Amino acid sequence: MEQKKEINLESVLESLGPYGRYNLLNFVLLLFPVLLSSFFECGFIFEAAEQTYRCKVYGCDGRYNDTSWVQYAIPTNKETNRPESCERYVPLNSTESQCTPHSFTNETMACDEFVFEDSHKISLVEEFNLECQEWKRALVGTVHNSGMFAAMLVTGAISDRFGRRVAVGMAATTSFIFGISRAFAPGYLTYLTLHFLEAAFGGGLYPSAYVFIVELVGLKQRVIVSAMCNMTFVVGVVLIALLAWFVNNWRTYILIIYAPGILVGIYVCFMNESARWLLSKGKKAQAIKTLKRAAKINNLDSRNLELDSLSDPLLKQENNQTLDKKSQFSKALRSSIIWKRLLICSFLWLTCSLVYYGLSINSVSLSGNKYLSFMLVVLVEIPAYIVVVIVLDKYGRKKTMITTYLTCAATSLLFAFLPRSNWWSIPLYLIGKWSVTLTYSSVYIYVSEVFPTNMRQTLISVCSTAGRIGSLIAPLTPLLSYYHRSMPTVIFGGMCFISSLLVLMLPETRNMRLPDTIEEAEELSRMKRKTDTA
């Protein structure tokens, strides 16, 4: 009896064409939530941006056309060469009718009212009376990233159990609901609560859309599709900087960036589910129906695809993985090689996350226009995403990570200790951001290559959790500049240098087959030792 021919999903996707009309339509529909995810994840940077203000001096403010009297009434900050934000000189008399050098003493007092430099903008700091409470302003980013941390714990489970469409639709809709609600928050605590809920329920938008897109194409196109997602995210971050530049009210700013979320929640209901996910759940009939629709849109005859003979390794592996899951997990816990690799990779991910987000957030305090500075720091990521595809295969994972970590460390430390008034301070900062972006992409790929298939997702999740800790800390790093303005970049440089040394302890994975078992993963380190001693 002739054995029935089996067709796997990869060959079907290749036959459909990775860039046929069906995929191009889905790319547009799914890259839009990727774009929105950049709004939702990075919008707080300008939503709760640092403001420049000083004390209001009664009898002087509004009385004179110029502000030359400020130097007599308010101390000057030696580092910024601006008036102090939270204190002023005590007047000689309570009326403060004169604003001359002899009208004030050398003693200082706390401010009770403030004058904002950008008076035409209505800021969150001014409306919620957060002046001189920088920790409260910085806490916004930490609360947001805490919500993202919570989202990470459930997003994968929702996507794997209920499908990619449900995960994308739920994340977009909840972001819309809690985001719009936040625009009408009456007070600081309500605002923080809604910030957390929006991130916790909608923080999975990017990974859900990313997985959905990647599953539309075969193995050869995944690197290109991944680059498309990364670049779309960068474009979104640039757009929110432009939006913040021209929108004068923080509440209006929130309404604009969250309103489009409802569109995704609506149209995703009419999209086809991922055929790969349907197969992984044993829903072969639905998967075939989806692939037939794709063939029709691409003007192909579905009979030529032999979809009735469709099978997929995912269906065959599911039972074996379930039976062996406990023993493999126990074996991983007993492996010193896996433990060491897990700890090092977790630190590498934490460093990348802290430095990447830290440099982005601190960029608004660079000299000149904060919006332009931020956009430059973000746009430099695009060449990094292009370069990483070339250098990883040409020079290997380890050499690439060591070089980029050391480059980021050197530029961060130079930026910290050299005068910032010189023209090369901004290029140094941009090179540092370019380096950590390239490193982040390299670490993301490398971590997926050093752990065994049957434990890969679990161990990657541990590393990703460590990275999320870095993103939780990053919004607080601007507070360190109040002790010394170079402290944030010194910490970034130090952590990058330590990470470059830790990479030396890891095996190279270029041109290596992905390890399927713990024994094969351990063999990578044994091969490294043989290479080192040879």
Contacts in CASP RR format, 6 or more apart in sequence:
PFRMAT RR
TARGET T0000
AUTHOR 0000-0000-0000
METHOD contacts of the structure
MODEL  1
MEQKKEINLESVLESLGPYGRYNLLNFVLLLFPVLLSSFFECGFIFEAAE
QTYRCKVYGCDGRYNDTSWVQYAIPTNKETNRPESCERYVPLNSTESQCT
PHSFTNETMACDEFVFEDSHKISLVEEFNLECQEWKRALVGTVHNSGMFA
AMLVTGAISDRFGRRVAVGMAATTSFIFGISRAFAPGYLTYLTLHFLEAA
FGGGLYPSAYVFIVELVGLKQRVIVSAMCNMTFVVGVVLIALLAWFVNNW
RTYILIIYAPGILVGIYVCFMNESARWLLSKGKKAQAIKTLKRAAKINNL
DSRNLELDSLSDPLLKQENNQTLDKKSQFSKALRSSIIWKRLLICSFLWL
TCSLVYYGLSINSVSLSGNKYLSFMLVVLVEIPAYIVVVIVLDKYGRKKT
MITTYLTCAATSLLFAFLPRSNWWSIPLYLIGKWSVTLTYSSVYIYVSEV
FPTNMRQTLISVCSTAGRIGSLIAPLTPLLSYYHRSMPTVIFGGMCFISS
LLVLMLPETRNMRLPDTIEEAEELSRMKRKTDTA
4 309 0 8 1.000
5 306 0 8 1.000
5 309 0 8 1.000
6 309 0 8 1.000
6 310 0 8 1.000
6 311 0 8 1.000
7 305 0 8 1.000
7 306 0 8 1.000
7 307 0 8 1.000
7 309 0 8 1.000
7 310 0 8 1.000
7 311 0 8 1.000
8 310 0 8 1.000
8 311 0 8 1.000
8 312 0 8 1.000
8 313 0 8 1.000
9 275 0 8 1.000
9 276 0 8 1.000
9 279 0 8 1.000
9 310 0 8 1.000
9 312 0 8 1.000
10 218 0 8 1.000
10 219 0 8 1.000
12 291 0 8 1.000
12 305 0 8 1.000
12 307 0 8 1.000
12 310 0 8 1.000
13 216 0 8 1.000
13 217 0 8 1.000
13 218 0 8 1.000
14 218 0 8 1.000
15 300 0 8 1.000
15 304 0 8 1.000
15 305 0 8 1.000
16 22 0 8 1.000
16 23 0 8 1.000
16 291 0 8 1.000
16 294 0 8 1.000
16 295 0 8 1.000
16 298 0 8 1.000
16 300 0 8 1.000
16 305 0 8 1.000
17 23 0 8 1.000
17 298 0 8 1.000
18 216 0 8 1.000
18 217 0 8 1.000
18 218 0 8 1.000
18 220 0 8 1.000
18 221 0 8 1.000
20 298 0 8 1.000
21 297 0 8 1.000
21 298 0 8 1.000
21 299 0 8 1.000
22 293 0 8 1.000
22 294 0 8 1.000
22 295 0 8 1.000
22 297 0 8 1.000
22 298 0 8 1.000
23 216 0 8 1.000
23 217 0 8 1.000
23 294 0 8 1.000
25 297 0 8 1.000
26 212 0 8 1.000
26 213 0 8 1.000
26 216 0 8 1.000
26 271 0 8 1.000
26 272 0 8 1.000
27 213 0 8 1.000
27 216 0 8 1.000
27 225 0 8 1.000
27 228 0 8 1.000
29 267 0 8 1.000
29 268 0 8 1.000
29 271 0 8 1.000
30 168 0 8 1.000
30 209 0 8 1.000
30 212 0 8 1.000
30 213 0 8 1.000
31 209 0 8 1.000
31 213 0 8 1.000
31 228 0 8 1.000
31 229 0 8 1.000
31 232 0 8 1.000
32 260 0 8 1.000
32 263 0 8 1.000
32 264 0 8 1.000
33 168 0 8 1.000
33 171 0 8 1.000
33 172 0 8 1.000
33 205 0 8 1.000
33 206 0 8 1.000
33 208 0 8 1.000
33 209 0 8 1.000
33 261 0 8 1.000
33 264 0 8 1.000
33 268 0 8 1.000
34 206 0 8 1.000
34 209 0 8 1.000
34 210 0 8 1.000
34 213 0 8 1.000
34 229 0 8 1.000
34 232 0 8 1.000
34 233 0 8 1.000
35 232 0 8 1.000
35 233 0 8 1.000
35 235 0 8 1.000
35 236 0 8 1.000
35 239 0 8 1.000
36 172 0 8 1.000
36 175 0 8 1.000
36 205 0 8 1.000
36 257 0 8 1.000
36 260 0 8 1.000
36 261 0 8 1.000
36 264 0 8 1.000
37 203 0 8 1.000
37 204 0 8 1.000
37 205 0 8 1.000
37 206 0 8 1.000
37 209 0 8 1.000
37 233 0 8 1.000
38 206 0 8 1.000
38 232 0 8 1.000
38 233 0 8 1.000
38 234 0 8 1.000
38 235 0 8 1.000
38 236 0 8 1.000
38 237 0 8 1.000
38 239 0 8 1.000
38 240 0 8 1.000
39 236 0 8 1.000
39 239 0 8 1.000
39 240 0 8 1.000
39 257 0 8 1.000
39 258 0 8 1.000
40 175 0 8 1.000
40 198 0 8 1.000
40 199 0 8 1.000
40 202 0 8 1.000
40 203 0 8 1.000
40 205 0 8 1.000
40 257 0 8 1.000
40 258 0 8 1.000
41 148 0 8 1.000
41 203 0 8 1.000
41 206 0 8 1.000
42 237 0 8 1.000
42 240 0 8 1.000
42 360 0 8 1.000
43 240 0 8 1.000
43 244 0 8 1.000
43 257 0 8 1.000
44 140 0 8 1.000
44 141 0 8 1.000
44 144 0 8 1.000
44 195 0 8 1.000
44 475 0 8 1.000
45 240 0 8 1.000
45 360 0 8 1.000
45 361 0 8 1.000
45 364 0 8 1.000
45 374 0 8 1.000
46 240 0 8 1.000
46 241 0 8 1.000
46 243 0 8 1.000
46 244 0 8 1.000
46 253 0 8 1.000
46 364 0 8 1.000
47 124 0 8 1.000
47 140 0 8 1.000
47 244 0 8 1.000
47 250 0 8 1.000
47 253 0 8 1.000
47 254 0 8 1.000
48 124 0 8 1.000
48 125 0 8 1.000
48 137 0 8 1.000
48 140 0 8 1.000
48 141 0 8 1.000
49 123 0 8 1.000
49 244 0 8 1.000
49 364 0 8 1.000
49 370 0 8 1.000
50 125 0 8 1.000
50 134 0 8 1.000
50 137 0 8 1.000
50 364 0 8 1.000
50 365 0 8 1.000
50 478 0 8 1.000
51 116 0 8 1.000
51 117 0 8 1.000
51 118 0 8 1.000
51 123 0 8 1.000
51 125 0 8 1.000
51 126 0 8 1.000
51 131 0 8 1.000
52 82 0 8 1.000
52 85 0 8 1.000
52 116 0 8 1.000
52 117 0 8 1.000
52 118 0 8 1.000
53 85 0 8 1.000
53 114 0 8 1.000
53 115 0 8 1.000
53 116 0 8 1.000
53 117 0 8 1.000
53 125 0 8 1.000
53 126 0 8 1.000
53 131 0 8 1.000
54 70 0 8 1.000
54 74 0 8 1.000
54 82 0 8 1.000
54 83 0 8 1.000
54 84 0 8 1.000
54 85 0 8 1.000
54 88 0 8 1.000
54 111 0 8 1.000
54 114 0 8 1.000
54 115 0 8 1.000
54 117 0 8 1.000
55 73 0 8 1.000
55 74 0 8 1.000
55 83 0 8 1.000
55 84 0 8 1.000
55 85 0 8 1.000
55 86 0 8 1.000
55 87 0 8 1.000
55 88 0 8 1.000
55 111 0 8 1.000
55 113 0 8 1.000
55 114 0 8 1.000
55 115 0 8 1.000
56 111 0 8 1.000
56 112 0 8 1.000
56 113 0 8 1.000
56 114 0 8 1.000
56 115 0 8 1.000
57 69 0 8 1.000
57 70 0 8 1.000
57 73 0 8 1.000
57 74 0 8 1.000
57 88 0 8 1.000
57 96 0 8 1.000
57 99 0 8 1.000
58 96 0 8 1.000
59 95 0 8 1.000
59 96 0 8 1.000
59 97 0 8 1.000
59 99 0 8 1.000
60 69 0 8 1.000
60 70 0 8 1.000
60 73 0 8 1.000
60 96 0 8 1.000
60 99 0 8 1.000
61 115 0 8 1.000
63 99 0 8 1.000
64 99 0 8 1.000
69 99 0 8 1.000
69 100 0 8 1.000
70 83 0 8 1.000
71 83 0 8 1.000
72 89 0 8 1.000
72 99 0 8 1.000
72 100 0 8 1.000
72 101 0 8 1.000
72 103 0 8 1.000
72 104 0 8 1.000
73 88 0 8 1.000
73 89 0 8 1.000
73 91 0 8 1.000
73 99 0 8 1.000
73 103 0 8 1.000
73 104 0 8 1.000
74 83 0 8 1.000
74 84 0 8 1.000
74 87 0 8 1.000
74 88 0 8 1.000
74 89 0 8 1.000
75 83 0 8 1.000
75 84 0 8 1.000
75 87 0 8 1.000
75 88 0 8 1.000
75 89 0 8 1.000
75 108 0 8 1.000
76 82 0 8 1.000
76 83 0 8 1.000
76 84 0 8 1.000
77 83 0 8 1.000
77 84 0 8 1.000
77 85 0 8 1.000
79 485 0 8 1.000
85 111 0 8 1.000
85 114 0 8 1.000
85 131 0 8 1.000
85 132 0 8 1.000
86 110 0 8 1.000
86 111 0 8 1.000
86 131 0 8 1.000
86 132 0 8 1.000
87 108 0 8 1.000
87 109 0 8 1.000
87 110 0 8 1.000
87 111 0 8 1.000
88 108 0 8 1.000
88 109 0 8 1.000
88 111 0 8 1.000
89 104 0 8 1.000
89 105 0 8 1.000
89 106 0 8 1.000
89 107 0 8 1.000
89 108 0 8 1.000
89 109 0 8 1.000
90 104 0 8 1.000
90 105 0 8 1.000
90 107 0 8 1.000
90 108 0 8 1.000
90 109 0 8 1.000
91 103 0 8 1.000
91 104 0 8 1.000
91 105 0 8 1.000
92 102 0 8 1.000
92 103 0 8 1.000
92 104 0 8 1.000
92 105 0 8 1.000
96 103 0 8 1.000
110 132 0 8 1.000
111 131 0 8 1.000
111 132 0 8 1.000
114 126 0 8 1.000
114 131 0 8 1.000
116 123 0 8 1.000
116 126 0 8 1.000
120 248 0 8 1.000
121 248 0 8 1.000
121 249 0 8 1.000
122 248 0 8 1.000
122 249 0 8 1.000
122 250 0 8 1.000
122 251 0 8 1.000
123 250 0 8 1.000
124 130 0 8 1.000
124 137 0 8 1.000
124 140 0 8 1.000
124 191 0 8 1.000
124 250 0 8 1.000
125 131 0 8 1.000
125 137 0 8 1.000
127 250 0 8 1.000
128 187 0 8 1.000
128 188 0 8 1.000
128 191 0 8 1.000
130 136 0 8 1.000
130 137 0 8 1.000
130 188 0 8 1.000
134 478 0 8 1.000
134 479 0 8 1.000
134 482 0 8 1.000
135 479 0 8 1.000
136 188 0 8 1.000
138 475 0 8 1.000
138 476 0 8 1.000
138 478 0 8 1.000
138 479 0 8 1.000
139 192 0 8 1.000
139 475 0 8 1.000
139 476 0 8 1.000
140 191 0 8 1.000
140 192 0 8 1.000
140 195 0 8 1.000
140 475 0 8 1.000
141 195 0 8 1.000
141 475 0 8 1.000
142 472 0 8 1.000
142 473 0 8 1.000
142 475 0 8 1.000
142 476 0 8 1.000
143 192 0 8 1.000
143 195 0 8 1.000
143 196 0 8 1.000
143 199 0 8 1.000
144 195 0 8 1.000
144 196 0 8 1.000
144 198 0 8 1.000
144 199 0 8 1.000
144 475 0 8 1.000
145 199 0 8 1.000
145 468 0 8 1.000
145 471 0 8 1.000
145 472 0 8 1.000
145 474 0 8 1.000
145 475 0 8 1.000
146 196 0 8 1.000
146 199 0 8 1.000
146 472 0 8 1.000
147 196 0 8 1.000
147 199 0 8 1.000
147 200 0 8 1.000
147 203 0 8 1.000
148 199 0 8 1.000
148 200 0 8 1.000
148 203 0 8 1.000
148 204 0 8 1.000
148 468 0 8 1.000
148 471 0 8 1.000
149 465 0 8 1.000
149 468 0 8 1.000
149 469 0 8 1.000
149 472 0 8 1.000
150 196 0 8 1.000
150 199 0 8 1.000
150 200 0 8 1.000
151 171 0 8 1.000
151 199 0 8 1.000
151 200 0 8 1.000
151 201 0 8 1.000
151 202 0 8 1.000
151 203 0 8 1.000
151 204 0 8 1.000
152 203 0 8 1.000
152 204 0 8 1.000
152 207 0 8 1.000
152 461 0 8 1.000
152 464 0 8 1.000
152 465 0 8 1.000
152 468 0 8 1.000
155 167 0 8 1.000
155 171 0 8 1.000
155 203 0 8 1.000
155 204 0 8 1.000
155 207 0 8 1.000
155 208 0 8 1.000
156 167 0 8 1.000
156 207 0 8 1.000
156 208 0 8 1.000
158 166 0 8 1.000
158 167 0 8 1.000
158 170 0 8 1.000
159 166 0 8 1.000
159 167 0 8 1.000
159 207 0 8 1.000
159 208 0 8 1.000
159 211 0 8 1.000
160 277 0 8 1.000
163 273 0 8 1.000
163 274 0 8 1.000
163 277 0 8 1.000
164 208 0 8 1.000
164 211 0 8 1.000
164 212 0 8 1.000
164 215 0 8 1.000
164 273 0 8 1.000
164 274 0 8 1.000
164 277 0 8 1.000
165 212 0 8 1.000
165 268 0 8 1.000
165 269 0 8 1.000
165 271 0 8 1.000
165 273 0 8 1.000
165 274 0 8 1.000
167 204 0 8 1.000
167 208 0 8 1.000
168 205 0 8 1.000
168 208 0 8 1.000
168 209 0 8 1.000
168 212 0 8 1.000
168 264 0 8 1.000
168 265 0 8 1.000
168 268 0 8 1.000
169 264 0 8 1.000
169 265 0 8 1.000
169 268 0 8 1.000
169 269 0 8 1.000
170 201 0 8 1.000
170 202 0 8 1.000
171 201 0 8 1.000
171 202 0 8 1.000
171 203 0 8 1.000
171 204 0 8 1.000
171 205 0 8 1.000
171 208 0 8 1.000
172 202 0 8 1.000
172 205 0 8 1.000
172 261 0 8 1.000
172 262 0 8 1.000
172 264 0 8 1.000
172 265 0 8 1.000
172 268 0 8 1.000
173 261 0 8 1.000
173 262 0 8 1.000
173 264 0 8 1.000
173 265 0 8 1.000
174 197 0 8 1.000
174 198 0 8 1.000
174 201 0 8 1.000
174 202 0 8 1.000
175 198 0 8 1.000
175 201 0 8 1.000
175 202 0 8 1.000
175 203 0 8 1.000
175 205 0 8 1.000
175 258 0 8 1.000
175 261 0 8 1.000
176 258 0 8 1.000
176 259 0 8 1.000
176 261 0 8 1.000
176 262 0 8 1.000
176 265 0 8 1.000
178 194 0 8 1.000
178 197 0 8 1.000
178 198 0 8 1.000
178 201 0 8 1.000
178 202 0 8 1.000
179 194 0 8 1.000
179 198 0 8 1.000
179 254 0 8 1.000
179 258 0 8 1.000
180 254 0 8 1.000
180 255 0 8 1.000
180 258 0 8 1.000
180 259 0 8 1.000
181 194 0 8 1.000
182 191 0 8 1.000
182 194 0 8 1.000
182 195 0 8 1.000
182 198 0 8 1.000
182 254 0 8 1.000
182 258 0 8 1.000
183 251 0 8 1.000
183 252 0 8 1.000
183 254 0 8 1.000
183 255 0 8 1.000
183 258 0 8 1.000
184 251 0 8 1.000
185 191 0 8 1.000
185 194 0 8 1.000
206 229 0 8 1.000
206 233 0 8 1.000
209 229 0 8 1.000
210 226 0 8 1.000
210 229 0 8 1.000
211 274 0 8 1.000
212 274 0 8 1.000
213 225 0 8 1.000
213 228 0 8 1.000
213 229 0 8 1.000
214 222 0 8 1.000
214 225 0 8 1.000
214 226 0 8 1.000
215 274 0 8 1.000
215 275 0 8 1.000
215 276 0 8 1.000
215 277 0 8 1.000
216 225 0 8 1.000
216 274 0 8 1.000
217 225 0 8 1.000
223 389 0 8 1.000
227 385 0 8 1.000
227 386 0 8 1.000
227 389 0 8 1.000
230 381 0 8 1.000
230 385 0 8 1.000
230 441 0 8 1.000
231 382 0 8 1.000
231 385 0 8 1.000
234 378 0 8 1.000
234 379 0 8 1.000
234 381 0 8 1.000
234 382 0 8 1.000
234 385 0 8 1.000
237 378 0 8 1.000
238 375 0 8 1.000
238 378 0 8 1.000
238 379 0 8 1.000
240 257 0 8 1.000
241 371 0 8 1.000
241 374 0 8 1.000
241 375 0 8 1.000
241 378 0 8 1.000
242 371 0 8 1.000
242 375 0 8 1.000
243 253 0 8 1.000
243 256 0 8 1.000
243 257 0 8 1.000
244 253 0 8 1.000
244 371 0 8 1.000
245 371 0 8 1.000
247 253 0 8 1.000
247 256 0 8 1.000
272 290 0 8 1.000
272 293 0 8 1.000
272 294 0 8 1.000
273 286 0 8 1.000
273 290 0 8 1.000
275 287 0 8 1.000
275 290 0 8 1.000
275 291 0 8 1.000
275 294 0 8 1.000
276 287 0 8 1.000
276 312 0 8 1.000
276 314 0 8 1.000
278 284 0 8 1.000
278 286 0 8 1.000
278 287 0 8 1.000
278 290 0 8 1.000
279 287 0 8 1.000
279 310 0 8 1.000
279 312 0 8 1.000
279 314 0 8 1.000
279 315 0 8 1.000
280 312 0 8 1.000
280 314 0 8 1.000
280 315 0 8 1.000
280 318 0 8 1.000
282 315 0 8 1.000
284 310 0 8 1.000
284 315 0 8 1.000
287 310 0 8 1.000
288 307 0 8 1.000
288 308 0 8 1.000
288 310 0 8 1.000
291 302 0 8 1.000
291 305 0 8 1.000
291 307 0 8 1.000
291 310 0 8 1.000
292 302 0 8 1.000
292 307 0 8 1.000
295 301 0 8 1.000
295 302 0 8 1.000
295 305 0 8 1.000
296 302 0 8 1.000
321 454 0 8 1.000
324 454 0 8 1.000
325 454 0 8 1.000
328 452 0 8 1.000
328 454 0 8 1.000
328 455 0 8 1.000
328 517 0 8 1.000
328 518 0 8 1.000
329 455 0 8 1.000
329 458 0 8 1.000
331 518 0 8 1.000
332 338 0 8 1.000
332 452 0 8 1.000
332 455 0 8 1.000
332 459 0 8 1.000
332 518 0 8 1.000
333 339 0 8 1.000
335 518 0 8 1.000
335 522 0 8 1.000
337 521 0 8 1.000
337 522 0 8 1.000
337 525 0 8 1.000
338 451 0 8 1.000
338 459 0 8 1.000
338 518 0 8 1.000
338 521 0 8 1.000
338 522 0 8 1.000
340 505 0 8 1.000
341 450 0 8 1.000
341 451 0 8 1.000
341 506 0 8 1.000
341 521 0 8 1.000
341 525 0 8 1.000
342 451 0 8 1.000
342 459 0 8 1.000
342 462 0 8 1.000
342 463 0 8 1.000
344 502 0 8 1.000
344 503 0 8 1.000
344 505 0 8 1.000
344 506 0 8 1.000
345 443 0 8 1.000
345 446 0 8 1.000
345 447 0 8 1.000
345 450 0 8 1.000
345 463 0 8 1.000
345 506 0 8 1.000
346 462 0 8 1.000
346 463 0 8 1.000
346 465 0 8 1.000
346 466 0 8 1.000
346 467 0 8 1.000
347 466 0 8 1.000
347 498 0 8 1.000
347 499 0 8 1.000
347 502 0 8 1.000
348 401 0 8 1.000
348 443 0 8 1.000
348 447 0 8 1.000
348 463 0 8 1.000
348 499 0 8 1.000
348 502 0 8 1.000
348 503 0 8 1.000
349 443 0 8 1.000
349 447 0 8 1.000
349 463 0 8 1.000
349 464 0 8 1.000
349 466 0 8 1.000
349 467 0 8 1.000
350 466 0 8 1.000
350 467 0 8 1.000
350 469 0 8 1.000
350 470 0 8 1.000
351 405 0 8 1.000
351 495 0 8 1.000
351 496 0 8 1.000
351 498 0 8 1.000
351 499 0 8 1.000
352 436 0 8 1.000
352 439 0 8 1.000
352 440 0 8 1.000
352 443 0 8 1.000
352 467 0 8 1.000
353 440 0 8 1.000
353 467 0 8 1.000
353 468 0 8 1.000
353 469 0 8 1.000
353 470 0 8 1.000
353 471 0 8 1.000
353 474 0 8 1.000
354 467 0 8 1.000
354 470 0 8 1.000
354 471 0 8 1.000
354 473 0 8 1.000
354 474 0 8 1.000
354 477 0 8 1.000
354 492 0 8 1.000
354 495 0 8 1.000
355 408 0 8 1.000
355 412 0 8 1.000
355 436 0 8 1.000
355 492 0 8 1.000
355 493 0 8 1.000
355 495 0 8 1.000
355 496 0 8 1.000
356 433 0 8 1.000
356 436 0 8 1.000
356 437 0 8 1.000
356 440 0 8 1.000
357 470 0 8 1.000
357 471 0 8 1.000
357 474 0 8 1.000
357 475 0 8 1.000
358 474 0 8 1.000
358 475 0 8 1.000
358 477 0 8 1.000
358 488 0 8 1.000
358 492 0 8 1.000
359 377 0 8 1.000
359 429 0 8 1.000
359 432 0 8 1.000
359 433 0 8 1.000
359 436 0 8 1.000
359 492 0 8 1.000
360 374 0 8 1.000
360 377 0 8 1.000
360 378 0 8 1.000
360 433 0 8 1.000
361 474 0 8 1.000
361 475 0 8 1.000
361 477 0 8 1.000
361 478 0 8 1.000
362 477 0 8 1.000
362 478 0 8 1.000
362 481 0 8 1.000
362 488 0 8 1.000
362 489 0 8 1.000
363 370 0 8 1.000
363 373 0 8 1.000
363 374 0 8 1.000
363 376 0 8 1.000
363 377 0 8 1.000
363 429 0 8 1.000
363 433 0 8 1.000
364 370 0 8 1.000
364 373 0 8 1.000
364 374 0 8 1.000
365 478 0 8 1.000
365 481 0 8 1.000
366 373 0 8 1.000
366 425 0 8 1.000
366 426 0 8 1.000
366 429 0 8 1.000
367 373 0 8 1.000
367 420 0 8 1.000
367 421 0 8 1.000
367 425 0 8 1.000
367 426 0 8 1.000
373 426 0 8 1.000
376 426 0 8 1.000
376 430 0 8 1.000
377 429 0 8 1.000
377 430 0 8 1.000
377 433 0 8 1.000
380 430 0 8 1.000
380 433 0 8 1.000
380 434 0 8 1.000
380 437 0 8 1.000
381 433 0 8 1.000
381 434 0 8 1.000
381 437 0 8 1.000
383 434 0 8 1.000
384 434 0 8 1.000
384 435 0 8 1.000
384 437 0 8 1.000
384 438 0 8 1.000
384 441 0 8 1.000
385 437 0 8 1.000
385 441 0 8 1.000
387 438 0 8 1.000
388 400 0 8 1.000
388 438 0 8 1.000
388 441 0 8 1.000
388 442 0 8 1.000
391 400 0 8 1.000
391 438 0 8 1.000
392 400 0 8 1.000
392 442 0 8 1.000
392 445 0 8 1.000
392 510 0 8 1.000
393 510 0 8 1.000
396 508 0 8 1.000
396 510 0 8 1.000
397 442 0 8 1.000
397 445 0 8 1.000
397 446 0 8 1.000
397 449 0 8 1.000
397 508 0 8 1.000
397 509 0 8 1.000
397 510 0 8 1.000
398 503 0 8 1.000
398 504 0 8 1.000
398 506 0 8 1.000
398 508 0 8 1.000
400 438 0 8 1.000
400 442 0 8 1.000
401 439 0 8 1.000
401 442 0 8 1.000
401 443 0 8 1.000
401 446 0 8 1.000
401 499 0 8 1.000
401 500 0 8 1.000
401 503 0 8 1.000
402 500 0 8 1.000
402 503 0 8 1.000
402 504 0 8 1.000
404 435 0 8 1.000
404 436 0 8 1.000
404 438 0 8 1.000
404 439 0 8 1.000
404 442 0 8 1.000
405 435 0 8 1.000
405 439 0 8 1.000
405 496 0 8 1.000
405 497 0 8 1.000
405 499 0 8 1.000
405 500 0 8 1.000
405 503 0 8 1.000
406 496 0 8 1.000
406 497 0 8 1.000
406 500 0 8 1.000
407 431 0 8 1.000
407 432 0 8 1.000
407 435 0 8 1.000
408 432 0 8 1.000
408 435 0 8 1.000
408 436 0 8 1.000
408 439 0 8 1.000
408 492 0 8 1.000
408 493 0 8 1.000
408 496 0 8 1.000
409 493 0 8 1.000
409 494 0 8 1.000
409 496 0 8 1.000
409 497 0 8 1.000
409 500 0 8 1.000
411 428 0 8 1.000
411 429 0 8 1.000
411 431 0 8 1.000
411 432 0 8 1.000
411 435 0 8 1.000
412 432 0 8 1.000
412 489 0 8 1.000
412 490 0 8 1.000
412 492 0 8 1.000
412 493 0 8 1.000
412 494 0 8 1.000
412 496 0 8 1.000
413 489 0 8 1.000
413 490 0 8 1.000
413 493 0 8 1.000
413 494 0 8 1.000
414 428 0 8 1.000
415 425 0 8 1.000
415 428 0 8 1.000
415 429 0 8 1.000
415 486 0 8 1.000
415 489 0 8 1.000
416 486 0 8 1.000
416 487 0 8 1.000
416 489 0 8 1.000
416 490 0 8 1.000
416 493 0 8 1.000
417 486 0 8 1.000
418 425 0 8 1.000
418 428 0 8 1.000
419 425 0 8 1.000
436 496 0 8 1.000
439 496 0 8 1.000
446 506 0 8 1.000
446 509 0 8 1.000
447 460 0 8 1.000
447 463 0 8 1.000
448 456 0 8 1.000
448 460 0 8 1.000
449 509 0 8 1.000
449 512 0 8 1.000
449 514 0 8 1.000
450 506 0 8 1.000
450 507 0 8 1.000
450 509 0 8 1.000
450 515 0 8 1.000
450 521 0 8 1.000
450 524 0 8 1.000
451 459 0 8 1.000
451 460 0 8 1.000
451 515 0 8 1.000
451 521 0 8 1.000
452 515 0 8 1.000
452 516 0 8 1.000
452 517 0 8 1.000
452 518 0 8 1.000
452 520 0 8 1.000
452 521 0 8 1.000
453 514 0 8 1.000
453 515 0 8 1.000
453 516 0 8 1.000
453 517 0 8 1.000
454 516 0 8 1.000
454 517 0 8 1.000
454 518 0 8 1.000
455 518 0 8 1.000
477 488 0 8 1.000
477 491 0 8 1.000
478 488 0 8 1.000
480 487 0 8 1.000
480 488 0 8 1.000
480 491 0 8 1.000
481 487 0 8 1.000
481 488 0 8 1.000
506 528 0 8 1.000
507 524 0 8 1.000
507 525 0 8 1.000
507 527 0 8 1.000
507 528 0 8 1.000
508 528 0 8 1.000
508 531 0 8 1.000
509 524 0 8 1.000
512 524 0 8 1.000
515 521 0 8 1.000
515 523 0 8 1.000
515 524 0 8 1.000
END
